[in-house]
């Protein structure tokens, strides 16, 4: 059997900032139980209008107003599962539409450079194509991780990740039309 002090401490722990001396009742336990249930009622019903509104927007438009607020995060969230499935199970690879110079800069090739008369265009090996897809996937995953509230990134990690993200975005823009299976 709990004594009175243990019960009072437990009520204070459950109620947190709302628990103090009784305001409208002589019995603080009745008041504490009322506030406890009111807290859970408020948590369950607060924002109910917006939850319903956003659900209807997703149903009829395919996206809601929150997705418009951060479109980069929304696109990244939708693209990652598709790109991962494509990386794990693809049937063909793309033609090489880029080359890298000795400094690691990506240079997009023109149509005439890719399709030289009398020669077959160079295609990626499976490992090379997976590496390209990994860079694109990293780009979108970095966007989601960088936008998260709870994560902080060291400056050198940020510079490395940002450089790799730019590389992946360049690949995404070059190979956008080749992302099909």
C-alpha positions as CSV (number, residue, x, y, z in Angstrom):
1,X,0.0,0.0,0.0
2,X,1.4,3.4,-1.0
3,X,1.5,6.1,1.6
4,X,0.1,9.6,1.0
5,X,3.5,11.1,0.0
6,X,4.2,8.5,-2.6
7,X,0.8,9.1,-4.2
8,X,1.3,12.8,-4.2
9,X,4.7,12.4,-5.8
10,X,3.3,10.1,-8.4
11,X,0.4,12.6,-9.2
12,X,3.0,15.4,-9.5
13,X,5.1,13.3,-11.9
14,X,2.1,12.4,-14.1
15,X,0.6,15.9,-14.1
16,X,3.9,17.8,-14.5
17,X,3.5,21.6,-14.7
18,X,-0.3,21.5,-14.3
19,X,-0.2,20.1,-10.8
20,X,-0.2,22.6,-8.0
21,X,-2.5,23.4,-5.1
22,X,-6.2,22.8,-6.0
23,X,-7.9,25.7,-7.7
24,X,-11.6,24.8,-8.1
25,X,-11.9,21.8,-5.8
26,X,-11.1,21.1,-2.1
27,X,-9.7,17.7,-3.1
28,X,-6.5,18.0,-5.2
29,X,-6.6,14.3,-6.3
30,X,-10.0,14.9,-8.0
31,X,-8.6,18.0,-9.6
32,X,-5.4,16.2,-10.7
33,X,-7.4,13.3,-12.2
34,X,-9.7,15.9,-14.0
35,X,-6.6,17.7,-15.4
36,X,-4.9,14.4,-16.3
37,X,-7.9,13.3,-18.4
38,X,-8.3,16.8,-19.9
39,X,-4.6,16.7,-21.0
40,X,-5.1,13.5,-22.9
41,X,-8.4,14.7,-24.4
42,X,-6.6,17.9,-25.6
43,X,-3.7,15.9,-27.0
44,X,-6.0,13.6,-29.0
45,X,-8.3,16.3,-30.3
46,X,-6.0,19.3,-30.8
47,X,-5.3,19.9,-34.4
48,X,-8.1,17.6,-35.4
49,X,-9.3,20.2,-38.0
50,X,-5.9,20.4,-39.6
51,X,-5.4,16.6,-39.5
52,X,-8.7,16.1,-41.4
53,X,-7.9,18.9,-43.8
54,X,-4.5,17.6,-44.7
55,X,-5.8,14.0,-45.0
56,X,-8.5,15.3,-47.5
57,X,-5.8,17.2,-49.4
58,X,-3.6,14.1,-49.7
59,X,-6.6,12.1,-50.8
60,X,-7.8,14.5,-53.6
61,X,-4.5,16.3,-54.6
62,X,-1.9,13.7,-53.7
63,X,-0.1,16.2,-51.4
64,X,-1.0,18.6,-48.6
65,X,-0.1,22.1,-47.7
66,X,2.7,20.9,-45.4
67,X,4.4,19.2,-48.4
68,X,4.4,22.5,-50.3
69,X,6.1,24.1,-47.4
70,X,9.3,22.0,-48.0
71,X,9.1,20.6,-51.5
72,X,12.7,19.4,-51.5
73,X,12.1,17.2,-48.5
74,X,8.8,15.9,-50.0
75,X,10.4,15.0,-53.3
76,X,13.4,13.3,-51.6
77,X,11.1,11.3,-49.3
78,X,9.2,10.0,-52.3
79,X,12.2,9.4,-54.5
80,X,14.4,7.4,-52.1
81,X,12.3,4.1,-52.0
82,X,12.0,4.1,-55.8
83,X,15.7,4.7,-56.4
84,X,16.7,2.0,-53.8
85,X,14.4,-0.5,-55.5
86,X,15.9,0.4,-58.9
87,X,19.4,0.1,-57.5
88,X,18.7,-3.4,-56.0
89,X,16.9,-4.8,-59.1
90,X,17.6,-3.3,-62.5
91,X,17.5,-4.9,-66.0
92,X,19.7,-2.5,-67.9
93,X,22.2,0.3,-67.5
94,X,22.4,3.7,-69.0
95,X,24.7,5.1,-71.7
96,X,27.5,7.3,-70.3
97,X,26.5,10.9,-70.7
98,X,29.3,12.3,-68.6
99,X,33.0,12.2,-68.1
100,X,35.1,13.3,-65.2
101,X,38.2,15.4,-65.6
102,X,41.4,14.9,-63.6
103,X,40.1,17.1,-60.8
104,X,36.9,15.1,-60.4
105,X,34.6,17.6,-62.0
106,X,31.6,16.2,-63.9
107,X,31.3,17.3,-67.5
108,X,28.1,16.5,-69.4
109,X,28.7,15.1,-72.8
110,X,26.8,16.4,-75.9
111,X,24.8,14.2,-78.2
112,X,27.6,14.3,-80.8
113,X,30.2,13.2,-78.3
114,X,28.2,10.2,-77.1
115,X,27.0,9.0,-80.5
116,X,30.1,9.1,-82.7
117,X,29.6,7.8,-86.2
118,X,30.7,4.2,-86.6
119,X,31.0,3.5,-82.8
120,X,28.7,2.1,-80.3
121,X,28.0,4.5,-77.3
122,X,29.6,3.4,-74.1
123,X,27.3,1.9,-71.5
124,X,27.9,1.6,-67.8
125,X,28.8,-1.6,-66.1
126,X,26.4,-2.8,-63.4
127,X,28.7,-1.6,-60.7
128,X,29.2,1.8,-62.2
129,X,25.5,2.3,-62.6
130,X,24.9,1.2,-59.0
131,X,27.6,3.8,-57.9
132,X,25.7,6.5,-59.9
133,X,22.4,5.5,-58.3
134,X,24.1,5.5,-54.8
135,X,25.2,9.0,-55.4
136,X,21.7,10.1,-56.3
137,X,20.2,8.2,-53.3
138,X,22.8,9.9,-51.0
139,X,21.7,13.3,-52.4
140,X,18.1,12.8,-51.4
141,X,18.9,11.1,-48.1
142,X,21.2,14.0,-47.2
143,X,18.3,16.4,-47.9
144,X,16.1,14.5,-45.4
145,X,18.9,14.1,-42.8
146,X,19.9,17.8,-43.1
147,X,16.4,19.0,-42.7
148,X,15.8,17.0,-39.5
149,X,15.4,19.0,-36.3
150,X,17.3,16.6,-34.0
151,X,20.6,16.3,-36.0
152,X,23.6,18.6,-35.9
153,X,26.4,18.0,-38.3
154,X,30.1,18.9,-37.8
155,X,31.4,21.5,-40.3
156,X,33.8,19.2,-42.1
157,X,31.1,16.5,-42.4
158,X,28.7,19.2,-43.7
159,X,31.3,20.2,-46.4
160,X,31.9,16.6,-47.5
161,X,28.2,15.8,-47.6
162,X,27.3,19.0,-49.4
163,X,30.0,18.4,-52.0
164,X,28.7,14.8,-52.5
165,X,25.1,16.1,-52.7
166,X,26.1,18.5,-55.5
167,X,27.7,15.7,-57.3
168,X,24.5,13.5,-56.9
169,X,22.3,16.4,-58.1
170,X,24.5,16.8,-61.1
171,X,24.1,13.0,-61.9
172,X,20.4,13.3,-61.3
173,X,20.1,16.1,-63.8
174,X,22.2,14.2,-66.4
175,X,20.5,10.8,-66.0
176,X,17.0,12.0,-65.2
177,X,15.7,10.6,-68.5
178,X,17.5,7.3,-67.9
179,X,15.9,6.5,-64.5
180,X,13.6,3.8,-65.8
181,X,13.8,0.0,-65.6
